[in-house]
Amino acid sequence: MTAATPCKIAWVLTAAHAGASCIAAHIRDWDTKDADRLVDMLQALTTFCDGNDLNANDYVDLACLPSADIPSDVDTSYPIWAMDLENNLVVGETPDDLSTLPLAEYREDRAED
């Protein structure tokens, strides 16, 4: 087995960067139709970056995700990152634990507090 040359290492890093950039572009182009699709793409980016020694935060800022308009009564510090056109919220502390939550359920939970 031959040692990796600087050229081979640079090519691998460039390919990994291109892959992460491609996933991130799809995330930024999300059409806001299906929150589960956004969560899947964000988790795919995290998995890809983790496997290639990259940081997903270098490619996508959760605070700048595309989103349908989030109603003013929704506390986005919950943390809520985005909402789809069917009123499903993308919630979670980190990209690893993102999930969707129907807006009606969020409001019910808040009313009980």
C-alpha positions as CSV (number, residue, x, y, z in Angstrom):
1,M,0.0,0.0,0.0
2,T,1.4,3.4,-0.9
3,A,1.2,6.4,1.3
4,A,-1.2,9.2,0.5
5,T,0.5,12.0,-1.3
6,P,-0.4,15.6,-0.6
7,C,-2.1,15.7,-4.1
8,K,-4.3,12.7,-3.3
9,I,-5.2,14.2,0.1
10,A,-6.1,17.6,-1.5
11,W,-8.3,15.8,-4.1
12,V,-10.2,13.9,-1.4
13,L,-10.7,17.0,0.7
14,T,-11.9,18.9,-2.5
15,A,-14.3,16.1,-3.4
16,A,-15.6,16.0,0.2
17,H,-16.1,19.8,0.2
18,A,-17.9,19.6,-3.2
19,G,-20.2,16.9,-1.8
20,A,-21.1,18.9,1.3
21,S,-21.6,22.0,-0.8
22,C,-23.9,20.1,-3.1
23,I,-26.1,18.9,-0.2
24,A,-26.0,22.4,1.3
25,A,-27.2,23.9,-2.0
26,H,-30.2,21.5,-2.0
27,I,-31.0,22.6,1.6
28,R,-30.8,26.3,0.7
29,D,-33.1,25.6,-2.3
30,W,-35.7,23.7,-0.2
31,D,-39.2,24.5,-1.5
32,T,-40.8,24.6,1.9
33,K,-43.3,21.9,1.0
34,D,-42.2,19.1,3.3
35,A,-40.5,19.7,6.6
36,D,-39.5,16.0,6.8
37,R,-37.5,16.4,3.6
38,L,-35.6,19.4,5.1
39,V,-34.8,17.4,8.2
40,D,-33.6,14.5,6.1
41,M,-31.3,16.7,4.0
42,L,-29.9,18.4,7.2
43,Q,-29.2,15.0,8.7
44,A,-27.6,13.8,5.5
45,L,-25.3,16.8,5.5
46,T,-24.3,16.2,9.1
47,T,-23.7,12.5,8.5
48,F,-21.7,13.3,5.3
49,C,-19.6,16.0,7.1
50,D,-19.0,13.7,10.1
51,G,-17.7,11.0,7.8
52,N,-15.4,13.4,6.0
53,D,-13.9,15.4,8.9
54,L,-16.0,18.5,7.9
55,N,-18.2,20.7,10.0
56,A,-21.8,21.0,8.8
57,N,-22.1,24.4,10.3
58,D,-19.6,25.6,7.7
59,Y,-22.1,24.8,5.0
60,V,-25.5,25.6,6.4
61,D,-26.6,28.1,9.1
62,L,-29.7,26.8,10.8
63,A,-30.8,30.3,11.5
64,C,-30.9,31.1,7.8
65,L,-33.0,28.1,6.5
66,P,-35.7,28.7,3.9
67,S,-39.1,28.7,5.6
68,A,-42.7,29.4,5.1
69,D,-43.8,32.4,7.2
70,I,-43.7,31.5,10.9
71,P,-46.6,33.0,12.8
72,S,-45.8,35.8,15.3
73,D,-47.1,33.8,18.2
74,V,-44.4,31.1,17.7
75,D,-41.4,31.5,19.9
76,T,-38.5,30.7,17.6
77,S,-36.1,30.5,20.5
78,Y,-37.8,27.1,21.3
79,P,-35.7,26.3,19.0
80,I,-37.7,26.4,15.9
81,W,-35.7,26.7,12.7
82,A,-38.2,26.6,9.8
83,M,-41.8,25.8,8.9
84,D,-43.3,24.1,5.8
85,L,-46.4,25.1,3.9
86,E,-48.4,22.5,5.8
87,N,-47.6,24.1,9.1
88,N,-45.0,21.6,10.3
89,L,-42.2,23.1,12.3
90,V,-38.6,22.0,12.1
91,V,-37.4,21.8,15.8
92,G,-34.4,20.7,17.7
93,E,-31.3,21.8,19.5
94,T,-28.7,20.5,17.0
95,P,-28.8,19.1,13.4
96,D,-28.5,15.6,15.0
97,D,-31.8,15.9,16.9
98,L,-34.0,17.7,14.4
99,S,-37.6,16.6,14.0
100,T,-40.9,18.0,12.8
101,L,-43.7,19.2,15.0
102,P,-47.1,20.2,13.8
103,L,-47.9,23.8,14.5
104,A,-51.2,22.8,16.2
105,E,-49.3,20.5,18.6
106,Y,-46.8,23.2,19.4
107,R,-49.6,25.6,20.3
108,E,-51.4,22.9,22.4
109,D,-48.1,22.3,24.3
110,R,-47.6,26.0,24.9
111,A,-51.2,26.5,26.0
112,E,-50.7,23.8,28.7
113,D,-47.6,25.6,30.1
